[in-house]
Amino acid sequence: MNIAYALLRLMAPQAKRFEESTHHPVESQKKVLHEYLVRNKNTEYGKRYNFSKIRTIEEYRSSVPLIDYESIRSHVERMARGERGVLTSDSPIFFGRTSGTTGVPKLIPVTEYSRAKKAELMALWTYYISKDYPAITKGKVFAIIDPEIKTFTESGIPCGPENGHAYVNLPSIIKRICAVPYEAFEIQDYGARYYTILRIAMAQNVTTVATLNPSAIAILCQKINKWKDRIIDDIEKGSLDRSLDVPERIRKVLEQKLKPDPGRADELRNILNDKKELLPKYFWPNLQLIECWKGGTVKLYLKELPRYFGKISVRDFGCLSTEARCSIPITDNGAAGILAIDTNFYEFIPKEDINKRDKRILLCDQVEEGKEYLLIVTTPGGLYRYNMDDLIRVDGFFNRTPLIEFTQKGLNAISISGEKIYESHINEAVNKAADRLDLTLKFFSASVEMGDSPRYVFLAEFPDNPPPEKKKALLKAVEELLCAINLEYEDTRQRQELNSPILKVVRKGGFERYRSKKVKEGAHETQFKVPELTKETDFQKNFDIEEEIFLD
């Protein structure tokens, strides 16, 4: 049976029910909330906040506080040690691991129940793609993911990136059309990993490319020219370059799946001779769609895709994070998706109210088109009125349900390639690095320098003039500490989605001149503070740079 036909047949009733529910979103939200409260009423958290007595949304909001991760960190740590009935009636089978504002990793509980609820949304999203692009399943899906397991809790529960966990647990009907075996993503050396997944994928008839961040696609495409001859040779022989740093366990699994394909090797050589370059638009002629994020800061990378893929349709993944999947895009237009009203319970804080004492907290029928909101979720995984620190914009409505688009990570964070750097991360890394090297700084500020491969720029003014080697040691220490503090930053650096940072030394007096300028413009003199992290890509233009320090 054709997989697209099977998906359409299996998922059509669920899609119909979902679309019908969008006519009455608040009713759906009431049902979801009631289900989660009843399910978890006997947990420690449920007893503390009287879940069993809550009958309405209003009672829930008056009884249960708004929280962030630090509010429940101790609860999750106990779950990680093996305690049961803390936040959920179901025991966790996995913890999604991501960086927090304090630099200490967050562990997001995943249960069989919450995984199934998230998988339902994935299947629904896939249904709409299969409906629009049935030919996709005639070829292979080239998905680019992270390895599932990074570590284990002390009770033995695996922890790691949520997308790797989802890939491992894909339905068998979907796994059959995945181009790259999961084992390839377990290769630790990133050069070897990139080579391996390209070598495997380029031998196949790929009809769609799927990954969260489009920068990962661009990086792979940039490497094709460097490796083209080796890849073609491997495809012809059915081999995997022995010089690669691939563990024997993984190599054995992969090589069992590889077969000599001189015909495909000849196709690639002919394309290279004819076109003078190997690009996906030439060697994957049946490619139908790219699936990746389109909103927020990734738009820069989307502009690179036509260079490699020509005119290609792109479908957004939706508002998807370790904590929750919150939307289902059903078209290729823009980055907005239908609020997933049957999976999570949502509240919205207007952007202009975020720093107010008396915040408006709205429901899904109270939001307005064109406005931005901080997203608050209650999930099947044990998060209750949880601040996602995600800003979303309402781009319109599907029936009476909002269409939402991710715009940025909080008000005090930058996330160019998924790294989610907070000002607190910069502060901790710089202070520890300066203490380690016995250096004094007049000021320090981080911003982003965009380009083919973006990077962080660190501006620093020293009261004295340290030797160049000590400045370089500072840059190296800040980089190492940021990698230790922020797991996503370390991953994006290893994946080469972010270039190595630069330290730019500001001419003496630069801080005072900038401060005086801002005070003259109306800033409060006693409260003025140069941001340690800023989204202004031209922030460095406020200063005279006298020296640039590079890591490599």
FIZA-139039 format. One record per atom (N, C-alpha, C): residue in three letters; x, y, z. Coordinates in steps of 0.05 Angstrom, whole numbers, plus 5000, padded with zeros to 4 digits. Last residue first. Example, Ala and Ser with C-alpha at 12.3 -4.5 7.8 and 13.67 -1.06 7.14 Angstrom:
REM FIZA-139039
ser525749555142;ser527349795143;ser525850015157;ala526448865156;ala524649105156;ala526449345156;
//
This chain:
REM FIZA-139039
asp581556245317;asp582956095296;asp583256265271;leu579856645351;leu580656385362;leu582256225342;phe581957335347;phe580657095336;phe581556845351;ile581058005362;ile582357755371;ile580657525361;glu582358655341;glu580658425339;glu582158175345;glu582659335363;glu584059075360;glu581858855358;glu579759795366;glu582559825361;glu584059555357;ile573760085350;ile575059835355;ile577959855348;asp569460525379;asp571860505362;asp573360255370;phe562260415380;phe564960415393;phe567160415372;asn557560325356;asn557660545377;asn560460585388;lys557859885327;lys558360135313;lys558460375332;gln556059465356;gln558859515357;gln559659785343;phe550659415341;phe551359535366;phe554259615368;asp548259185297;asp550159405292;asp551059545318;thr544758825318;thr547058715302;thr549058935296;glu541858795378;glu542558995358;glu545058895343;lys540858465420;lys540058365393;lys540858565371;thr545858385470;thr543958555455;thr543358435428;leu548358315534;leu547558165510;leu545458335496;glu549458685570;glu551458485567;glu550858295544;pro548159375559;pro547159095558;pro549458905555;val550159855605;val550659745579;val549759455578;lys545660205643;lys547359965643;lys547659885614;phe543160715686;phe544060635659;phe545960395661;gln541460925733;gln540460655726;gln541560555700;thr543361425738;thr543961245759;thr543160955753;glu541461675690;glu544361655695;glu544961445716;his536661445646;his537161525674;his540061465682;ala536861715579;ala537161485598;ala537661595626;gly536662145544;gly534462105562;gly534661875581;glu540962275514;glu538562195499;glu536262135517;lys544862335552;lys543862575538;lys541362525523;val545561795563;val544461975583;val543362225571;lys548061625516;lys545361525523;lys544061695544;lys552861915518;lys551061945495;lys548261855502;ser555161705564;ser554461985563;ser552462045541;arg556061175547;arg554361235569;arg553361515569;tyr559761255506;tyr557161135500;tyr555161195522;arg564061465536;arg562861615514;arg560061515507;glu565161035570;glu564161295581;glu562861465560;phe566860635533;phe564560595550;phe563360855561;gly571460875511;gly569060815494;gly566560775511;gly575960935539;gly574061155541;gly571561095525;lys580060575494;lys579660675521;lys577760925520;arg576960195443;arg578860395451;arg578160515478;val575359505452;val574459785448;val576559975458;val576758925418;val577659095440;val576859385434;lys572958375406;lys573658635394;lys574258835417;leu573457705395;leu573657905416;leu574558165403;ile569057265362;ile571157465360;ile571057645384;pro567356555357;pro566956835365;pro569457005361;ser566456125300;ser567856185325;ser567556485332;asn559656065275;asn562556085272;asn563856145299;leu554455605280;leu555555865290;leu558555855286;glu554155125258;glu552055315251;glu552655595261;gln557554725271;gln558554935254;gln556355125243;arg556454365309;arg555054325283;arg555954525262;gln559054605350;gln560154355339;gln558954295312;arg555755045358;arg558555085351;arg559654835339;thr551054785373;thr551054945348;thr553855015339;asp552754535421;asp551854375398;asp551954535372;glu553854985454;glu555954785448;glu555254625423;tyr548755205456;tyr550955355444;tyr553155165436;glu546054805483;glu545254855456;glu547455025442;leu548354815534;leu548654575517;leu548054635488;asn551755275569;asn549455255550;asn549855025531;ile556255205600;ile553855315612;ile551355255595;ala560155015565;ala559454865589;ala556854945602;cys560255415527;cys559555145518;cys558754975542;leu561855835559;leu559155845547;leu558355575538;leu567055655571;leu565055675593;leu562255695581;glu569555695521;glu569355435535;glu567255435557;glu568956255511;glu567856055493;glu567455785507;val571956465554;val569156525551;val567656325533;ala577056255540;ala575756175565;ala572756235564;lys578156505492;lys578056215493;lys576556125518;leu578257045509;leu576356955489;leu575956655490;leu582657005545;leu579957085555;leu577856995535;ala586756885510;ala586056685531;ala583256745543;lys586957345482;lys586057105468;lys585256895488;lys588857675522;lys586257735510;lys585157485496;lys593857445528;lys591957435551;lys589157495541;glu596357545481;glu595857265488;glu593957245511;pro596758115480;pro594957975461;pro594357685470;pro596858385548;pro598158285523;pro596258125506;pro592358905570;pro593558635572;pro594858555546;asn592459505590;asn592759395563;asn594059115565;asp587059715633;asp589959725626;asp590159605598;pro581659685630;pro582759925642;pro585759945637;phe578659465569;phe580359405592;phe581459665604;glu572659295539;glu574459515545;glu576059445570;ala569858875489;ala571058905516;ala572759155517;leu564958505455;leu566358765458;leu567358785487;phe564357945419;phe564658035446;phe566258295446;val559957665374;val562057865377;val562057955406;tyr558257035348;tyr557957235369;tyr560457405370;arg556356935279;arg558056885302;arg557357095323;pro554056595219;pro553956805239;pro555656725263;ser556156495158;ser556156335183;ser556256535205;asp555056915124;asp554556645115;asp554456445138;gly552457355176;gly554057295152;gly553357025142;met552257775235;met551057595215;met552857575191;glu554057795299;glu554957885273;glu554057685252;val551057965359;val551257775337;val552257915312;ser554158125423;ser552158165402;ser552657955380;ala555958275489;ala555858085467;ala553558155448;ser560558655528;ser557958635516;ser558058445493;phe563658955583;phe563658725565;phe560858695554;phe568259425614;phe565559325606;phe565859105586;lys573059375640;lys571559615643;lys568559565636;leu575758815673;leu574458915650;leu572859175657;thr581658485694;thr579558685701;thr578458795675;leu583757815705;leu583458045687;leu581258225697;asp585257295722;asp585957535738;asp585957785720;leu583256865697;leu585556985685;leu586557235700;arg578756735728;arg580756525722;arg583356645713;asp575857215725;asp577057125751;asp579256915746;ala574457195671;ala576057415681;ala577357345708;ala571256735671;ala573656745654;ala575556965664;lys567056875705;lys568756655712;lys571356665696;asn564957315676;asn565957355703;asn567757125712;val563357065628;val565357285628;val566557315655;ala559456685644;ala561856605629;ala564056815631;glu555557005670;glu556956795684;glu559556725671;asn553957345627;asn554957455653;asn556557245668;ile551956985590;ile554257155583;ile555557255609;his547656775618;his549756605609;his552356765603;ser544457235626;ser545557105649;ser547856905642;glu542657325575;glu544557515586;glu545957395610;tyr542456695538;tyr541256905556;tyr543457085567;ile541756365478;ile543656495496;ile542156715512;lys539655935442;lys538256055465;lys540256165486;glu540955645396;glu542855635419;glu541655755445;gly538455645347;gly537455465368;gly538955465393;ser541256015319;ser541255745309;ser540155545329;ile539956475348;ile540356495319;ile540056215307;ser537256745400;ser537356465390;ser537556475359;ile537857115458;ile538357105430;ile538556805422;ala533957435510;ala535457205499;ala535857245469;asn530057725536;asn532857765544;asn534657535534;leu525057605521;leu525857885517;leu528857925523;gly524056975486;gly524057155508;gly524857435501;lys525756835425;lys526056705451;lys526256915472;gln520857025375;gln523457035388;gln523356895415;thr516456835344;thr517857065336;thr520657085349;phe512156325319;phe514356395337;phe515856635327;glu505356435305;glu508056415294;glu510056495315;ile498656175301;ile500856305316;ile503556245302;leu492056285292;leu494356195277;leu496756335290;pro486656135337;pro488856305328;pro490856145311;thr480155935315;thr482555865330;thr484956025319;arg475655955286;arg475756145309;arg478256095326;asn478355855225;asn475755865238;asn475956055261;phe484256075241;phe483155855225;phe480555795239;phe486756745240;phe485156535252;phe484456325232;gly493057095249;gly490357075238;gly488856845252;asp497757105274;asp497757195246;asp494957175233;val500357285334;val497857175322;val497657285294;arg506857095354;arg505057295342;arg502657165331;ile510356945415;ile509056865390;ile507357105380;leu516056835453;leu514257035443;leu513056925416;asp517456405506;asp517256435477;asp515256655470;asp517556235557;asp519456435549;asp519656455519;met513655895576;met515455785556;met517755975549;asn511455815639;asn512356035621;asn514355915602;tyr506055405654;tyr508955415651;tyr509655635631;arg501555155677;arg501755455675;arg504755525673;tyr505054585688;tyr502454715694;tyr502855015695;leu507353995661;leu507954285664;leu505254425667;gly506553455650;gly506853535677;gly507753825681;gly505553305598;gly507953205610;gly508453315638;pro501253545575;pro500853265585;pro503253155599;thr501454235599;thr502054025580;thr501353745592;thr500054905594;thr499654675611;thr499654425593;val503755505580;val502555245572;val502155065596;ile504256145553;ile504055995578;ile502655735571;leu507856605514;leu506256355514;leu506556215541;leu506957285504;leu508657075517;leu506856835521;tyr505157565440;tyr504457475467;tyr506657285477;glu503258085394;glu505157885404;glu504657815433;lys498258185342;lys499458245369;lys501358015377;gly495758025296;gly497958225294;gly499358285320;glu489457905325;glu491157885302;glu493258105301;glu488957785395;glu488357945371;glu490357905349;val485757335443;val488057455430;val487257605404;gln481457085464;gln481757365471;gln484157495457;asp481256545458;asp479156705444;asp479357005449;cys485356355490;cys485756345461;cys483556495446;leu485956825546;leu485456565534;leu485556585504;leu490857235580;leu488657185562;leu488356895554;ile492457645629;ile493057365621;ile490557265606;arg495558245643;arg493258115631;arg494057835623;lys499058385704;lys499058285676;lys496258195667;asp501258795745;asp498658695739;asp498458625710;arg506758925737;arg505858775761;arg503158645755;lys509858845673;lys508058985691;lys507358805715;asn512758595634;asn514258705657;asn512458865677;ile508758445598;ile510558245609;ile511958355635;asp505358755569;asp504658715597;asp506758545612;glu506658755516;glu506959015530;glu506458985560;lys505358235501;lys508158315503;lys508458565519;pro500257905539;pro501058105518;pro503858205523;ile500357235552;ile500857495564;ile501757685543;phe495956695548;phe497556885532;phe497857145548;glu495355985555;glu494756255563;glu496756445550;tyr492855335537;tyr494555565532;tyr493455815546;phe493854635541;phe492154865550;phe493955115549;asn494954175486;asn495854335510;asn493754535517;thr491453905450;thr493853775461;thr494953915486;asp487754165421;asp486953915433;asp489153775448;ile489954625399;ile488054655421;ile487254395434;ala494954855372;ala494254575378;ala492454555402;leu493655365326;leu494255305354;leu493255015360;ile496255285262;ile493855285279;ile494555215307;gly501955695245;gly500455445246;gly498055475264;ala506256105204;ala504156065224;ala502855785222;ala509856245166;ala510756065187;ala508656005208;gly507856275096;gly508756375121;gly509656165141;asn504855745065;asn504756035067;asn505656125095;asp504155215062;asp506955305059;asp507055615062;thr499554965113;thr500255065087;thr503155145086;ile499054815165;ile497754645145;ile498054745117;pro502354785226;pro502154915200;pro500954725180;ile500454735288;ile500454555265;ile500154715240;ser503354845354;ser501854925329;ser502254725307;cys506154665398;cys503854845402;cys502354915377;arg509354195435;arg508754265408;arg506154415408;ala513754305492;ala511154275480;ala511154325450;glu519154285511;glu516854285529;glu514254205516;thr522454315467;thr522654075484;thr520154055502;ser518154575415;ser520354585433;ser520454335449;leu515054895362;leu515854635373;leu518254675390;cys510855165322;cys511955245348;cys512554985363;gly512654895257;gly510854995278;gly512255065303;phe515454765213;phe514954555232;phe512954635253;asp513455015148;asp514455055175;asp513654825194;arg515554825085;arg513354805104;arg514554835132;val517155075022;val518155025049;val515755035068;ser518654914953;ser516654974974;ser517854905001;ile523655204912;ile522654974927;ile520755064949;lys527555364862;lys524955444872;lys523655204886;gly533955124884;gly532155244864;gly529655344878;phe537354924922;phe534954764916;phe533154884894;tyr541555264929;tyr542154984928;tyr539754824918;arg539255774927;arg541955734915;arg542455434911;pro534755734960;pro534455724931;pro537055684916;leu537155775014;leu536155525003;leu535855524972;glu538456275034;glu540556115022;glu539455875006;lys533956465059;lys534756595034;lys536956445019;leu533856185105;leu531956105085;leu532656225058;tyr537356455138;tyr538256205125;tyr536356115103;leu534156885155;leu536656935140;leu537556685124;lys530256665186;lys529556755159;lys531956805142;val531156525238;val532256345218;val531656445189;thr528956815280;thr531456905269;thr532556735246;gly521956735266;gly524056825284;gly526656895269;gly520256185220;gly519856435235;gly522256515251;lys521155695197;lys521255925179;lys521056195194;trp523855045207;trp522755295217;trp523055515197;cys522254565154;cys524054685174;cys522654925186;glu522354175099;glu520854215123;glu522754315145;ile521754245030;ile523554255053;ile521854325077;leu519453834975;leu518954004997;leu521254005017;gln520853504931;gln518253644932;gln518153864952;leu525553224888;leu525153364913;leu522653534912;asn527152984842;asn524352934851;asn523753064878;pro532553074834;pro530553214816;pro527653174825;trp537653114864;trp535153024875;trp532853154858;phe541753344834;phe541953054840;phe539552944854;tyr540053884827;tyr540853714804;tyr540753414811;lys538954094876;lys536954134855;lys537553964830;pro543653984905;pro541253814909;pro539153854887;leu549454014862;leu547554144880;leu545053964882;leu555754004841;leu553753824851;leu551953974870;glu558054324781;glu557754314810;glu555554124817;lys558054294726;lys560554394739;lys560354414770;lys554154064697;lys553454304712;lys555754444725;asp556953634672;asp555053804657;asp554654074671;asn560053394710;asn561353464685;asn559553674670;leu556253294750;leu558553464756;leu559853564730;ile552852944723;ile551753204732;ile554153394737;asn556452524717;asn555352654693;asn554152934700;arg557152374770;arg559452474754;arg558452624729;leu551952204783;leu553152434797;leu555552544782;glu551451764749;glu549551984747;glu550752234760;asp555551424768;asp555751544741;asp553851784737;ala553351294817;ala555851444816;ala556251574789;arg548951004801;arg548451264814;arg551051424814;gly551750564779;gly549850724763;gly549450994774;pro554550334821;pro556050474800;pro554250644782;asp553650184879;asp551750304861;asp553250474839;pro554149704930;pro555449844908;pro553349944888;lys550549854990;lys551049674968;lys552449834945;leu549649875061;leu550749995037;leu551249785015;lys548149625107;lys545949745091;lys546949855064;gln552849485131;gln550949275123;gln548749365105;glu554949975144;glu556049845120;glu554249605112;leu552050105191;leu551650255167;leu552550105142;val553949725229;val551049745223;val550649885196;lys559549835227;lys558549565220;lys555549575213;arg559750365246;arg560650305219;arg559450035210;ile558150295299;ile556450445281;ile557150375252;arg562449995319;arg559749905323;arg557850035303;glu566950315306;glu566550065292;glu563649955295;pro565851015298;pro566250785315;pro565450525301;val569251405252;val566651275257;val567051035274;asp572651825225;asp572551745254;asp569751645260;leu574851605161;leu572951745178;leu573051645206;ser577751285128;ser579251485143;ser577451645163;arg574350955100;arg575550845124;arg577151055140;asp568251145073;asp571051215075;asp572251125102;leu564250625060;leu564250865076;leu567250925083;ser561750334997;ser563450345021;ser562950605037;gly560150224946;gly558450124968;gly559850134994;lys562850424903;lys563950184915;lys562150064937;glu559850884890;glu560550684870;glu561350414882;ile559851154938;ile557351054928;ile557850844907;asp565351284943;asp564051104963;asp561450984952;asp565851634899;asp567451384900;asp566251184920;ile562552044915;ile561851894891;ile563351624891;ile565352214961;ile562652104963;ile561851944939;arg570152394939;arg570152174959;arg567452044961;asp568252824908;asp569652594895;asp569652354914;lys565653174946;lys564153054924;lys565552804912;trp567353474989;trp567353184991;trp566353034967;lys566754014975;lys569253914987;lys569553614986;asn561454044958;asn563654094939;asn566353984949;ile558653955006;ile558453764983;ile560853794965;lys558454345044;lys560554145046;lys560653955022;gln554054655036;gln556654785032;gln558954585032;cys550054305051;cys550354375023;cys553054495017;leu550654315107;leu551154075092;leu551654125062;ile549154855117;ile551854755124;ile552454505108;ala543754865101;ala545755025087;ala548554925092;ile541554525140;ile541354455111;ile543554605096;ala542354815186;ala543554545183;ala543654455154;ser539255265178;ser542155295176;ser543555025174;pro534055115187;pro535055115159;pro538055155157;asn532454695240;asn533754945233;asn534854935204;leu529654185238;leu528554425251;leu529754675240;thr528853835176;thr530353895200;thr529254145212;ala528053465118;ala526753555142;ala528753595165;val526753425050;val528853465070;val527553585094;thr524052955003;thr523653175022;thr526053175041;thr525952584967;thr523752744959;thr522952964978;val531652254943;val530452414965;val528252594954;asn533951704925;asn531951874913;asn530552024935;gln540951644945;gln538151574944;gln536351784930;ala546051804954;ala545751554938;ala542751494933;met545752224989;met546252284960;met545952044942;ala545251965039;ala542952095027;ala543252144997;ile550451765049;ile548051585048;ile545751715033;arg553652225047;arg554251995030;arg551851805027;leu551152535087;leu551152625059;leu551652385040;ile552352235132;ile549552275125;ile549252375096;thr558052255130;thr556651995129;thr553752035120;tyr559452795135;tyr560252645111;tyr558452395108;tyr557352905186;tyr556353045162;tyr556952885137;arg560552545217;arg557652525217;arg556452655191;ala565752735208;ala565052465200;ala562052425198;gly565053245231;gly565953215203;gly565152945193;tyr563653115284;tyr561753245267;tyr562453235237;asp564252535320;asp565852725304;asp563952855283;gln560152185337;gln560852415353;gln562452625337;ile554651875310;ile557451925305;ile558252195319;glu549151845312;glu550651795337;glu553651835334;phe547151875262;phe547052125278;phe548452085305;ala547451355244;ala549251555232;ala549351815248;glu543351085269;glu546051045279;glu547951255268;tyr538651175240;tyr539151335264;tyr542051315273;pro539651205168;pro539251055193;pro540051225218;val536551625123;val538951585139;val538351425164;ala531451655099;ala533851595082;ala536251515099;cys525351355115;cys527451525124;cys530051455109;ile521251005104;ile521951195083;ile524051395091;arg520550695149;arg521250565124;arg522150755102;lys518751045188;lys521650965188;lys522450835162;ile513251045178;ile514951285171;ile517851205170;ile511750555197;ile510850625170;ile512550865160;ser513350555249;ser514850395230;ser514150465202;pro513451205280;pro512050965271;pro513550815250;leu519351405317;leu517451435295;leu515951185289;asn523051395358;asn520351285363;asn518351345341;val527451655339;val527751365346;val524951245349;tyr525352165334;tyr526152015310;tyr526351715316;ala524552325387;ala522252295369;ala522952125345;his529852345404;his527952155417;his525552105399;gly531652775373;gly532752505370;gly531052285381;asn528553185394;asn528153105366;asn529352835360;glu530353255447;glu527753135442;glu527353045414;pro536853075469;pro535153245451;pro532453105445;gly536652735534;gly537952835509;gly536053005493;cys537052175578;cys536552465574;cys537852545548;pro534351575608;pro535951715588;pro535052005585;ile534851375675;ile533051465654;ile534651635634;gly537851205719;gly538051065694;gly536251145672;ser537951495764;ser536251265765;ser536151115739;glu541051925750;glu542251725769;glu540551475772;thr540051975678;thr539652065706;thr540851855725;phe544851995625;phe542751855640;phe542451985668;thr546052325561;thr546852225588;thr544552075600;lys544352365509;lys546852505517;lys547952395543;ile540752045459;ile541652035487;ile544352175491;glu539652165404;glu537552165424;glu538752195452;pro543052635362;pro542852375375;pro541052385399;asp538853055319;asp540953025339;asp540852735350;ile537653025247;ile536853045275;ile539353025293;ile534753085187;ile537253145200;ile536553195229;ala531752665138;ala531452805163;ala534252845176;phe529552555079;phe532252605090;phe531952785114;val525452075057;val525452315074;val528252345086;lys525051824990;lys526051815017;lys525852085031;gly519351704948;gly522251714952;gly522851704982;lys514051694951;lys515151524930;lys518251534931;thr512352064987;thr512851794997;thr513751604976;ile511552524956;ile513752514974;ile514452224982;ala506852524928;ala509152404915;ala511552384933;pro503152824957;pro503052524959;pro505452394947;tyr502753364983;tyr505053264968;tyr505052954969;asp498053475011;asp498953664991;asp501153564973;lys497653015043;lys495353105027;lys496153295005;ser502453015069;ser501852795051;ser499452865032;ile501753475101;ile503853475080;ile503253255060;tyr497553315133;tyr497153545115;tyr499253555094;tyr500152885160;tyr497752845144;tyr497353075124;thr504053135190;thr504852965168;thr502552915149;trp500753365229;trp502353535212;trp503253385187;leu498952885252;leu497053075240;leu498453265221;ala503552675273;ala502152525252;ala500152705238;met504753065311;met506653015289;met505252865266;leu500452995345;leu500753245330;leu502653215306;glu501552485363;glu498952535349;glu499152795333;ala506152575391;ala506352415366;ala503752455350;lys504252825436;lys505952975418;lys506152835391;lys501552385459;lys500152635452;lys501652805432;ala505852035467;ala503651955449;ala502052205440;arg508752315506;arg509952255480;arg507852185459;ser505252305548;ser505852565535;ser507152525508;tyr505151735558;tyr502651885552;tyr503252145537;glu510251615571;glu509051475548;glu506551635539;thr513452255586;thr512151995594;thr511051865569;val518652665599;val517152555577;val516052285587;pro520653265633;pro519752985634;pro518152905609;ile526353615619;ile523453625615;ile522453335614;leu531353935652;leu530453665644;leu527453665643;lys536154435638;lys533354365644;lys532854075636;pro542754555662;pro540854435643;pro538054395654;val544555185685;val544254905693;val542154785675;gly544055695667;gly546355545657;gly546255255665;thr539555965680;thr541655965700;thr544155825690;thr536055865638;thr537056145641;thr539356145661;gly537955225610;gly536255405624;gly537555675627;ser538154775554;ser539454975572;ser537355155585;thr535454095557;thr535854355544;thr537054555564;arg533053465546;arg535153625560;arg535653875544;gly527653065563;gly528753245543;gly530653435557;phe527952445591;phe528052725597;phe529252885574;phe523751865594;phe525852025580;phe525752305591;ile519751665621;ile521351465607;ile523751595593;pro516551815683;pro518051905659;pro519651675647;ser510151535701;ser513051555706;ser514551645681;asp504151885712;asp505751705695;asp508651755701;ser502152295741;ser501552025750;ser503151815736;thr506952825752;thr505152675735;thr504552395748;leu509953045793;leu508453225775;leu506353085758;val510252565828;val511052835836;val509453045819;gly509852005822;gly507552165831;gly508152445839;arg516351765844;arg513851755828;arg511751935839;glu523451835838;glu520951865853;glu518551875835;gly528151805808;gly526451575809;gly523851595825;arg531052245799;arg532252045818;arg530451805821;ala527652525768;ala530052415755;ala531452205773;met524152705806;met523152515787;met525552375773;arg527653065831;arg526652835846;arg525552615827;glu528153425791;glu530453285800;glu529753035816;val522953625788;val523953465766;val526453305774;his522753905837;his520853695831;his521853505810;ser526754285830;ser527154085851;ser525153845847;arg524554595788;arg526954445784;arg527254225805;ile520154925789;ile519654635792;ile522254465789;ser522155435784;ser520055385805;ser519655085810;glu525355425741;glu526655425767;glu524655365789;tyr521655465698;tyr522955205704;tyr524155205732;asp516055845724;asp518155795704;asp519655545713;ile508855925732;ile511555825740;ile513555855717;leu502956155763;leu504756165739;leu507556075749;pro499255725809;pro500955955802;pro502255925774;val492555555815;val495155455807;val496855695798;ser487655815827;ser488855635847;ser491755565841;ser486056135786;ser486256265813;ser487656085833;arg486055785744;arg487856025742;arg488156155770;tyr482155425760;tyr484855335755;tyr486755575756;glu477555745761;glu478555635786;glu481455535783;glu477155865706;glu477656075725;glu478655975752;ile476055365684;ile478655495677;ile479255715698;thr473154935735;thr473055125713;thr475855245707;arg473954575776;arg471954515757;arg471954705732;ile478054295825;ile477954495803;ile475954405782;lys478853895861;lys476554075866;lys476154285844;ser483353625845;ser480853475846;ser478453655850;phe487553985851;phe486553925824;phe483853785825;asn490054265895;asn487254175895;asn486054125867;tyr495454365898;tyr493754575887;tyr490854475882;arg497353905923;arg498054165934;arg496154385924;lys495553505890;lys494353525917;lys494953805929;gly498753585845;gly495853595843;gly494453635870;tyr503853495865;tyr503153765855;tyr500153795854;glu503352945877;glu504153145898;glu503253425890;thr497552675845;thr500352725847;thr500952925870;asn492152615838;asn493352485861;asn496352515863;lys490952875790;lys489952985815;lys491152865840;asn492152755737;asn494352805756;asn493452915783;arg487452685710;arg489552485707;arg491652515729;val484753155721;val483652905731;val485852695731;leu487953515692;leu487553545721;leu486553285734;tyr487553335640;tyr490153325653;tyr489953355683;glu482053395629;glu483353135626;glu485953125642;his481353945635;his479953765653;his481353485653;leu484354135592;leu485154205619;leu483954005639;val481353925549;val484153855552;val485053905581;lys476354175556;lys476553885557;lys479453795562;lys477654715550;lys476554625575;lys476854315578;gln479354715497;gln481254775518;gln480254685545;ser474554625470;ser476754425468;ser478754465491;glu471955095483;glu470854845492;glu472954625492;val475255455457;val475155465486;val473955205497;pro474355335401;pro476955285414;pro476855285444;his470455165359;his469855215387;his472355165404;his472655085310;his470255255311;his469555335339;thr476454705318;thr477354985315;thr475155185313;ser473954215316;ser474454335342;ser475354625340;glu474154105262;glu471554165274;glu471954305301;glu479553985257;glu478554215243;glu475754295254;phe479653505288;phe481253735295;phe480153995283;arg476353165258;arg475553245285;arg477153485295;lys479453135211;lys476753245210;lys475853335238;ala483952885230;ala484153155219;ala481453295218;gln481852395244;gln482952565264;gln483152845255;pro480252195192;pro478252245213;pro479252435236;ala485352185165;ala483252365156;ala481152405178;met489251815180;met489152065194;met486752245187;leu488551365147;leu488651335176;leu488151595190;arg488651585095;arg486451425103;arg486251405134;leu493551835094;leu491151995089;leu488751845100;leu497051405102;leu496951625122;leu494351785119;ala495951095056;ala495450985083;ala495251205104;tyr497751445016;tyr494951365017;tyr494151255044;ala503151465030;ala501551715030;ala498551645032;ile504650935021;ile504751045048;ile503051295050;asn501150454984;asn502550704983;asn502350835011;met501749765000;met500050005000;met501850255000;
//
